[in-house]
Amino acid sequence: MKLPPRLTEPVDQALASPPAPIPVQLTVTGAVEFDRVVPPSGNLQVAGKQFWLGPARSGVTVTFWADTDVIHLLIAGARLKSVRSHLSAADLAALLRHGGRPAGAPPLAAGSTG
């Protein structure tokens, strides 16, 4: 069986493959919220930092409110703890790309302790 010429002509590979996606630079100007479920070990990890919550909280959903200054951990809307943030703007952008969402006001006013 002989194919018609239009089917046997070589294809320009640059035209045949889809264009490469253009990287989107996401700039984070505010805080990010995201949820994580506590594993059986009780030890959560976010962007290289561990958060100890204990095995008794296994299966509980924790909401993180994070910016470049502070990270608040909340369970059912109640603040559990706050720690100094280790996250950069690039880390926050990555968290947004992987299921995070823009955050509202912080659960604890700046300068408050607790």
DSSP file (Angstrom, degrees, kcal/mol; ACC not computed):
  #  RESIDUE AA STRUCTURE BP1 BP2  ACC     N-H-->O    O-->H-N    N-H-->O    O-->H-N    TCO  KAPPA ALPHA  PHI   PSI    X-CA   Y-CA   Z-CA
    1    1 A M              0   0    0      0, 0.0     2,-0.5     0, 0.0     0, 0.0   0.000 360.0 360.0 360.0 130.6    0.0    0.0    0.0
    2    2 A K        -     0   0    0      0, 0.0     0, 0.0     0, 0.0     0, 0.0  -0.877 360.0-137.6-105.7 132.7    1.4    3.4   -1.0
    3    3 A L        -     0   0    0     -2,-0.5     5,-0.1     1,-0.1     0, 0.0  -0.585  27.4-101.4 -87.7 148.8    0.6    6.5    1.0
    4    4 A P    >>  -     0   0    0      0, 0.0     3,-1.6     0, 0.0     4,-0.8  -0.328  37.8-108.8 -62.6 152.9   -0.3    9.8   -0.6
    5    5 A P  H >> S+     0   0    0      0, 0.0     4,-1.1     0, 0.0     3,-0.8   0.820 115.1  62.6 -56.0 -34.9    2.6   12.3   -0.6
    6    6 A R  H 34 S+     0   0    0      1,-0.2    -3,-0.0     2,-0.2     0, 0.0   0.756 105.3  47.4 -66.6 -21.8    1.0   14.6    2.1
    7    7 A L  H <4 S+     0   0    0     -3,-1.6    -1,-0.2     1,-0.1    -4,-0.0   0.619 113.1  47.4 -91.1 -14.5    1.1   11.7    4.6
    8    8 A T  H << S+     0   0    0     -3,-0.8    -2,-0.2    -4,-0.8    -1,-0.1   0.519  83.1 109.9-104.2  -6.0    4.7   10.8    3.9
    9    9 A E  S  < S-     0   0    0     -4,-1.1     2,-0.0     1,-0.1    -3,-0.0  -0.432  79.7-102.2 -69.2 142.5    6.3   14.2    4.0
   10   10 A P        -     0   0    0      0, 0.0     2,-0.5     0, 0.0    -1,-0.1  -0.349  34.3-129.1 -64.5 146.1    8.5   14.8    7.0
   11   11 A V        -     0   0    0     -3,-0.1     2,-0.6    -2,-0.0     3,-0.0  -0.827  16.8-118.6 -99.7 132.3    7.0   16.9    9.7
   12   12 A D    >>  -     0   0    0     -2,-0.5     4,-1.7     1,-0.2     3,-1.3  -0.598  23.1-149.5 -67.0 114.2    8.8   19.9   11.1
   13   13 A Q  H 3> S+     0   0    0     -2,-0.6     4,-1.9     1,-0.3    -1,-0.2   0.784  93.4  62.2 -61.8 -28.9    9.2   18.8   14.8
   14   14 A A  H 34 S+     0   0    0      1,-0.2    -1,-0.3     2,-0.2    -2,-0.1   0.843 111.4  38.7 -65.4 -31.0    9.1   22.4   16.0
   15   15 A L  H <4 S+     0   0    0     -3,-1.3    -2,-0.2     1,-0.1    -1,-0.2   0.753 112.1  58.2 -87.5 -25.8    5.5   22.7   14.6
   16   16 A A  H  < S+     0   0    0     -4,-1.7    -2,-0.2     2,-0.1    -3,-0.2   0.846  95.5  68.5 -75.4 -34.4    4.5   19.2   15.6
   17   17 A S  S  < S-     0   0    0     -4,-1.9     3,-0.1     1,-0.1     0, 0.0  -0.618  92.3-106.1 -89.8 147.1    5.1   19.5   19.4
   18   18 A P        -     0   0    0      0, 0.0    -1,-0.1     0, 0.0    -2,-0.1  -0.303  46.6 -91.4 -65.5 152.4    2.9   21.8   21.5
   19   19 A P        -     0   0    0      0, 0.0     3,-0.1     0, 0.0    -4,-0.0  -0.327  45.6-103.4 -64.5 146.6    4.5   25.0   22.6
   20   20 A A        -     0   0    0      1,-0.1     2,-0.0    -3,-0.1    -3,-0.0  -0.451  43.7-101.3 -67.5 140.7    6.3   24.9   25.9
   21   21 A P        -     0   0    0      0, 0.0    -1,-0.1     0, 0.0     3,-0.0  -0.352  32.4-120.8 -64.2 143.6    4.3   26.5   28.7
   22   22 A I        -     0   0    0     -3,-0.1     2,-0.1     1,-0.1     0, 0.0  -0.743  31.5-114.8 -84.5 125.3    5.5   30.0   29.7
   23   23 A P        -     0   0    0      0, 0.0     2,-0.6     0, 0.0    -1,-0.1  -0.372  26.5-140.5 -62.9 135.3    6.5   30.1   33.3
   24   24 A V        -     0   0    0     -2,-0.1     2,-0.8     2,-0.0     0, 0.0  -0.854   4.5-143.8 -98.9 125.7    4.2   32.3   35.3
   25   25 A Q        -     0   0    0     -2,-0.6     2,-0.6     2,-0.0     0, 0.0  -0.807  16.9-162.3 -89.4 111.6    5.8   34.4   38.0
   26   26 A L        -     0   0    0     -2,-0.8     2,-0.6    64,-0.1    67,-0.1  -0.854   1.0-158.9 -99.1 118.8    3.4   34.6   40.9
   27   27 A T        -     0   0    0     -2,-0.6     2,-0.6    66,-0.1    63,-0.1  -0.856   4.5-151.8 -99.8 126.9    4.1   37.4   43.3
   28   28 A V        +     0   0    0     -2,-0.6    65,-0.1     1,-0.1    64,-0.1  -0.864  22.4 168.2-100.3 120.9    2.7   37.0   46.7
   29   29 A T        +     0   0    0     -2,-0.6     2,-0.2     2,-0.1    -1,-0.1   0.478  65.2  25.6-108.5  -5.4    2.0   40.2   48.5
   30   30 A G  S    S-     0   0    0      1,-0.1     2,-0.1    59,-0.1    74,-0.1  -0.654  95.7 -56.6-139.1-164.2    0.0   38.8   51.4
   31   31 A A        -     0   0    0     72,-0.2    72,-2.4    -2,-0.2     2,-0.4  -0.352  40.7-143.5 -82.5 161.9   -0.6   35.8   53.5
   32   32 A V  E     -AB  66 102A   0     34,-2.9    34,-3.0    70,-0.3     2,-0.4  -0.957   5.4-155.8-125.4 142.3   -1.5   32.3   52.3
   33   33 A E  E     +AB  65 101A   0     68,-3.1    68,-2.4    -2,-0.4     2,-0.3  -0.937  20.3 161.8-115.2 144.6   -3.8   29.8   53.9
   34   34 A F  E     -A   64   0A   0     30,-1.7    30,-3.4    -2,-0.4     2,-0.4  -0.980  28.0-127.4-155.9 157.2   -3.6   26.0   53.3
   35   35 A D  E     +A   63   0A   0     -2,-0.3     2,-0.3    28,-0.2    28,-0.2  -0.844  20.5 179.9-112.1 145.4   -4.8   22.9   55.1
   36   36 A R  E     -A   62   0A   0     26,-2.4    26,-3.6    -2,-0.4     2,-0.5  -0.991  23.9-131.1-139.0 146.1   -2.9   19.8   56.1
   37   37 A V  E     -A   61   0A   0     -2,-0.3    24,-0.2    24,-0.2    21,-0.1  -0.847  30.9-115.2 -97.6 131.8   -4.1   16.6   57.8
   38   38 A V        -     0   0    0     22,-2.7    21,-3.3    -2,-0.5    22,-0.1  -0.486  32.4-135.5 -67.2 124.9   -2.0   15.5   60.8
   39   39 A P    >   -     0   0    0      0, 0.0     3,-1.9     0, 0.0    21,-0.1  -0.264  30.0 -94.5 -75.6 169.4   -0.3   12.2   60.0
   40   40 A P  T 3  S+     0   0    0      0, 0.0    18,-0.2     0, 0.0    17,-0.1   0.793 125.1  59.9 -55.2 -29.4   -0.3    9.3   62.5
   41   41 A S  T 3  S-     0   0    0      2,-0.2    13,-0.2     1,-0.1    15,-0.1   0.735 104.1-131.1 -71.2 -20.8    3.2   10.4   63.7
   42   42 A G  S <  S+     0   0    0     -3,-1.9    11,-3.6    12,-0.2    12,-1.4   0.546  71.4 117.3  81.5   6.4    1.8   13.8   64.7
   43   43 A N  E     -E   52   0B   0      9,-0.2     2,-0.3    10,-0.2     9,-0.2  -0.917  45.1-169.1-116.4 108.0    4.6   15.5   62.9
   44   44 A L  E     -E   51   0B   0      7,-2.6     7,-3.3    -2,-0.6     2,-0.4  -0.653   5.8-155.0 -91.5 149.7    3.6   17.8   60.0
   45   45 A Q  E     +E   50   0B   0     -2,-0.3     2,-0.4     5,-0.2     5,-0.2  -0.995  13.1 177.1-127.8 132.0    6.2   19.2   57.5
   46   46 A V  E >  S-E   49   0B   0      3,-2.7     3,-2.0    -2,-0.4    -2,-0.0  -0.978  72.1 -23.8-134.6 119.6    5.8   22.4   55.5
   47   47 A A  T 3  S-     0   0    0     -2,-0.4     3,-0.1     1,-0.3    -1,-0.1   0.864 128.7 -44.7  48.4  45.3    8.5   23.7   53.2
   48   48 A G  T 3  S+     0   0    0      1,-0.2     2,-0.4     0, 0.0    -1,-0.3   0.415 117.0 106.1  86.5  -2.1   11.2   22.0   55.2
   49   49 A K  E <   -E   46   0B   0     -3,-2.0    -3,-2.7     2,-0.0     2,-0.3  -0.914  60.5-137.7-114.2 140.3   10.0   22.9   58.7
   50   50 A Q  E     -E   45   0B   0     -2,-0.4     2,-0.5    -5,-0.2    -5,-0.2  -0.733   9.1-161.9 -97.5 143.1    8.4   20.4   61.1
   51   51 A F  E     -E   44   0B   0     -7,-3.3    -7,-2.6    -2,-0.3     2,-0.6  -0.965  12.6-147.6-124.1 111.8    5.4   21.2   63.2
   52   52 A W  E     +E   43   0B   0     -2,-0.5    -9,-0.2    -9,-0.2   -10,-0.1  -0.692  32.9 154.5 -84.5 121.5    4.9   18.8   66.1
   53   53 A L        -     0   0    0    -11,-3.6   -10,-0.2    -2,-0.6    -1,-0.2   0.481  51.0-116.2-121.1 -12.3    1.2   18.3   66.9
   54   54 A G    >   -     0   0    0    -12,-1.4     3,-1.7   -13,-0.2   -12,-0.2   0.278  23.3 -89.0  89.0 146.8    1.3   14.9   68.6
   55   55 A P  G >  S+     0   0    0      0, 0.0     3,-1.9     0, 0.0   -13,-0.2   0.741 118.1  72.6 -61.2 -24.4   -0.2   11.5   67.6
   56   56 A A  G 3  S+     0   0    0      1,-0.3    -2,-0.1   -15,-0.1   -15,-0.0   0.748  96.5  51.9 -63.8 -21.5   -3.4   12.4   69.5
   57   57 A R  G X  S+     0   0    0     -3,-1.7     3,-2.3    -4,-0.1   -19,-0.3   0.266  78.9 142.3 -97.1  10.7   -4.2   14.8   66.7
   58   58 A S  T <  S+     0   0    0     -3,-1.9     3,-0.1     1,-0.3   -21,-0.0  -0.268  71.2  17.3 -52.9 131.8   -3.8   12.3   64.0
   59   59 A G  T 3  S+     0   0    0    -21,-3.3     2,-0.3     1,-0.3    -1,-0.3   0.315  93.8 129.0  87.2  -8.1   -6.3   12.8   61.2
   60   60 A V    <   -     0   0    0     -3,-2.3   -22,-2.7   -21,-0.1     2,-0.5  -0.601  60.0-124.4 -82.0 139.7   -7.2   16.3   62.3
   61   61 A T  E     -A   37   0A   0     -2,-0.3     2,-0.5   -24,-0.2    15,-0.4  -0.736  25.2-162.8 -85.3 127.1   -7.2   19.0   59.7
   62   62 A V  E     -A   36   0A   0    -26,-3.6   -26,-2.4    -2,-0.5     2,-0.5  -0.931   7.8-147.0-111.0 131.4   -4.9   22.0   60.5
   63   63 A T  E     -AC  35  74A   0     11,-2.8    11,-2.7    -2,-0.5     2,-0.5  -0.871  11.8-153.9 -97.4 127.3   -5.2   25.3   58.8
   64   64 A F  E     -AC  34  73A   0    -30,-3.4   -30,-1.7    -2,-0.5     2,-0.5  -0.866   7.7-166.8 -99.3 132.0   -2.0   27.2   58.3
   65   65 A W  E     +AC  33  72A   0      7,-2.6     7,-3.0    -2,-0.5     2,-0.4  -0.986  26.7 173.2-113.4 116.3   -2.1   31.0   58.0
   66   66 A A  E     +AC  32  71A   0    -34,-3.0   -34,-2.9    -2,-0.5     2,-0.2  -0.969  21.2 154.3-136.3 141.4    1.4   32.0   56.8
   67   67 A D        -     0   0    0      3,-2.0    20,-0.4    -2,-0.4   -36,-0.1  -0.743  62.7 -81.2-138.1-166.5    3.3   35.0   55.6
   68   68 A T  S    S+     0   0    0     -2,-0.2     3,-0.1     1,-0.2    21,-0.1   0.570 125.8  42.1 -79.6  -6.1    7.0   35.8   55.6
   69   69 A D  S    S+     0   0    0      1,-0.3    16,-1.9    15,-0.1     2,-0.3   0.803 120.4   8.0-104.4 -40.5    6.8   37.0   59.3
   70   70 A V  E     - D   0  84A   0     14,-0.3    -3,-2.0     2,-0.0     2,-0.4  -0.977  50.0-149.7-146.7 152.5    4.7   34.5   61.1
   71   71 A I  E     -CD  66  83A   0     12,-2.8    12,-2.6    -2,-0.3     2,-0.4  -0.997  15.9-165.0-124.3 125.1    2.9   31.1   60.7
   72   72 A H  E     -CD  65  82A   0     -7,-3.0    -7,-2.6    -2,-0.4     2,-0.5  -0.907   6.4-152.7-107.4 137.1   -0.3   30.5   62.7
   73   73 A L  E     -CD  64  81A   0      8,-3.0     7,-3.6    -2,-0.4     8,-1.3  -0.947  17.5-175.2-109.6 129.5   -1.7   27.0   63.1
   74   74 A L  E     -CD  63  79A   0    -11,-2.7   -11,-2.8    -2,-0.5     2,-0.5  -0.948  17.2-163.1-127.1 144.1   -5.5   26.7   63.6
   75   75 A I  E >  S- D   0  78A   0      3,-2.5     3,-2.1    -2,-0.4   -13,-0.1  -0.993  84.3 -15.3-125.2 122.8   -7.8   23.8   64.3
   76   76 A A  T 3  S-     0   0    0     -2,-0.5    -1,-0.1   -15,-0.4     3,-0.1   0.848 129.7 -54.2  52.7  37.9  -11.5   24.4   63.7
   77   77 A G  T 3  S+     0   0    0      1,-0.2     2,-0.5   -14,-0.0    -1,-0.3   0.311 113.7 116.2  84.3  -9.4  -10.9   28.2   63.6
   78   78 A A  E <  S-D   75   0A   0     -3,-2.1    -3,-2.5     1,-0.0     2,-0.3  -0.813  70.8-117.9 -96.9 131.0   -9.1   28.3   67.0
   79   79 A R  E     +D   74   0A   0     -2,-0.5    -5,-0.3    -5,-0.2     3,-0.1  -0.500  30.8 179.3 -70.1 126.2   -5.4   29.3   67.0
   80   80 A L  E     -     0   0A   0     -7,-3.6     2,-0.3     1,-0.4    -6,-0.2   0.864  62.2 -22.2 -92.2 -47.2   -3.3   26.4   68.3
   81   81 A K  E     -D   73   0A   0     -8,-1.3    -8,-3.0     2,-0.0    -1,-0.4  -0.986  50.0-144.5-160.4 161.5    0.1   28.0   68.1
   82   82 A S  E     +D   72   0A   0     -2,-0.3     2,-0.3   -10,-0.2   -10,-0.2  -0.995  19.8 178.8-132.3 138.6    2.1   30.7   66.3
   83   83 A V  E     -D   71   0A   0    -12,-2.6   -12,-2.8    -2,-0.4     2,-0.1  -0.946  39.6 -88.6-136.5 157.3    5.7   30.5   65.2
   84   84 A R  E     -D   70   0A   0     -2,-0.3   -14,-0.3   -14,-0.2     2,-0.2  -0.439  53.9-112.5 -63.1 136.5    8.2   32.8   63.4
   85   85 A S        -     0   0    0    -16,-1.9    -1,-0.1     1,-0.1   -17,-0.1  -0.469  29.1-175.6 -77.6 142.4    8.0   32.1   59.7
   86   86 A H        +     0   0    0     -2,-0.2     2,-0.2   -19,-0.1    -1,-0.1   0.256  53.2 115.2-108.3   4.8   10.8   30.6   57.7
   87   87 A L        -     0   0    0    -20,-0.4     2,-0.2     4,-0.1    -2,-0.1  -0.549  50.8-154.4 -87.3 140.2    8.9   31.1   54.4
   88   88 A S     >  -     0   0    0     -2,-0.2     4,-2.2     1,-0.1     5,-0.2  -0.510  37.9 -99.6 -96.6 172.9   10.0   33.3   51.6
   89   89 A A  H  > S+     0   0    0      1,-0.2     4,-2.2     2,-0.2     5,-0.1   0.868 127.1  54.1 -60.3 -35.8    7.7   34.9   49.0
   90   90 A A  H  > S+     0   0    0      2,-0.2     4,-2.2     1,-0.2    -1,-0.2   0.892 106.7  50.8 -65.8 -39.4    8.7   32.1   46.6
   91   91 A D  H  > S+     0   0    0      2,-0.2     4,-2.3     1,-0.2    -2,-0.2   0.922 110.4  49.1 -61.9 -44.0    7.7   29.5   49.2
   92   92 A L  H  X S+     0   0    0     -4,-2.2     4,-2.1     1,-0.2    -2,-0.2   0.894 109.8  51.5 -64.0 -39.5    4.3   31.2   49.7
   93   93 A A  H  X S+     0   0    0     -4,-2.2     4,-2.1     2,-0.2    -1,-0.2   0.904 109.4  50.3 -63.0 -41.0    3.8   31.3   45.9
   94   94 A A  H  X S+     0   0    0     -4,-2.2     4,-1.3     1,-0.2    -2,-0.2   0.899 108.9  51.6 -64.3 -40.3    4.6   27.6   45.7
   95   95 A L  H  <>S+     0   0    0     -4,-2.3     5,-2.2     1,-0.2    -1,-0.2   0.884 108.8  51.4 -64.1 -37.7    2.0   26.9   48.5
   96   96 A L  H ><5S+     0   0    0     -4,-2.1     3,-0.9     1,-0.2    -2,-0.2   0.914 108.6  51.0 -62.9 -42.5   -0.6   28.9   46.5
   97   97 A R  H 3<5S+     0   0    0     -4,-2.1    -1,-0.2     1,-0.3    -2,-0.2   0.763 108.8  54.2 -66.3 -24.3    0.2   26.8   43.4
   98   98 A H  T 3<5S-     0   0    0     -4,-1.3    -1,-0.3    -3,-0.1    -2,-0.1  -0.248 138.4 -62.2-109.7  44.6   -0.3   23.6   45.4
   99   99 A G  T < 5S+     0   0    0     -3,-0.9   -64,-0.2     1,-0.3    -3,-0.2   0.414  93.1 130.6 100.9  -2.3   -3.7   24.2   46.9
  100  100 A G      < -     0   0    0     -5,-2.2    -1,-0.3    -6,-0.2   -66,-0.2  -0.211  39.2-152.5 -75.8 174.2   -3.2   27.2   49.0
  101  101 A R  E     -B   33   0A   0    -68,-2.4   -68,-3.1    -4,-0.0     2,-0.1  -0.981  31.2 -85.4-144.3 153.6   -5.5   30.3   48.9
  102  102 A P  E     -B   32   0A   0      0, 0.0   -70,-0.3     0, 0.0     2,-0.2  -0.386  53.0-130.9 -59.4 137.1   -5.1   34.0   49.7
  103  103 A A        -     0   0    0    -72,-2.4   -72,-0.2   -37,-0.2   -38,-0.0  -0.551   9.8-139.5 -93.8 155.5   -5.5   34.5   53.4
  104  104 A G        -     0   0    0      1,-0.3   -73,-0.2    -2,-0.2    -1,-0.1   0.126  60.1 -30.2 -85.5-152.3   -7.7   37.0   55.2
  105  105 A A  S    S-     0   0    0      1,-0.1    -1,-0.3     2,-0.1     4,-0.1  -0.296  78.4 -94.6 -64.5 149.4   -6.7   38.9   58.3
  106  106 A P        -     0   0    0      0, 0.0    -1,-0.1     0, 0.0     3,-0.0  -0.324  25.0-127.5 -64.5 149.3   -4.3   37.1   60.7
  107  107 A P  S    S+     0   0    0      0, 0.0     2,-0.4     0, 0.0   -28,-0.1   0.620  99.0  41.8 -72.7 -11.1   -5.9   35.2   63.6
  108  108 A L  S    S-     0   0    0      4,-0.0     3,-0.1   -36,-0.0     6,-0.0  -0.990  93.6-116.8-138.1 125.3   -3.7   37.1   66.0
  109  109 A A    >   -     0   0    0     -2,-0.4     3,-2.0     1,-0.1    -4,-0.0  -0.256  43.0 -90.2 -62.0 147.1   -3.0   40.8   65.7
  110  110 A A  T 3  S+     0   0    0      1,-0.3    -1,-0.1    -4,-0.0     3,-0.1  -0.293 114.3  23.8 -57.3 137.6    0.6   41.8   65.2
  111  111 A G  T 3  S+     0   0    0      1,-0.3    -1,-0.3    -3,-0.1     2,-0.2   0.275  94.6 122.1  88.6 -11.6    2.5   42.4   68.4
  112  112 A S    <   -     0   0    0     -3,-2.0    -1,-0.3    -4,-0.0     2,-0.3  -0.488  48.2-151.1 -79.8 154.1    0.2   40.1   70.4
  113  113 A T              0   0    0     -2,-0.2    -4,-0.1     1,-0.1    -1,-0.0  -0.850 360.0 360.0-119.9 160.8    1.5   37.2   72.3
  114  114 A G              0   0    0     -2,-0.3    -1,-0.1   -32,-0.1    -2,-0.0   0.379 360.0 360.0 167.7 360.0   -0.1   33.9   73.1
